[in-house]
Amino acid sequence: MLTVRLSPKLEARLTRLARRTGRPKAFYAKKAIAEFLDEQEDYLIAVARLEEGLLSIPLAEVVKQLGLGG
């Protein structure tokens, strides 16, 4: 369980979004936290690679390795 205190302005925005979409505020809070964690973890991986002097991986190679080349 987690309790988060939001500013009144942020709380109002979240409430409006929840009402407009019919989803609970918790849905959007969970989604926002998950996306934030994904980005932070990716950032930390990138920083670690730089600190270890590892070579970057070209986008074309990543696309190829993941089979995203269509």
Secondary structure as GFF3:
##gff-version 3
##sequence-region A 1 70
A	DSSP	alpha_helix	8	21	.	.	.	ID=ss1
A	DSSP	alpha_helix	25	51	.	.	.	ID=ss2
A	DSSP	alpha_helix	59	66	.	.	.	ID=ss3
###
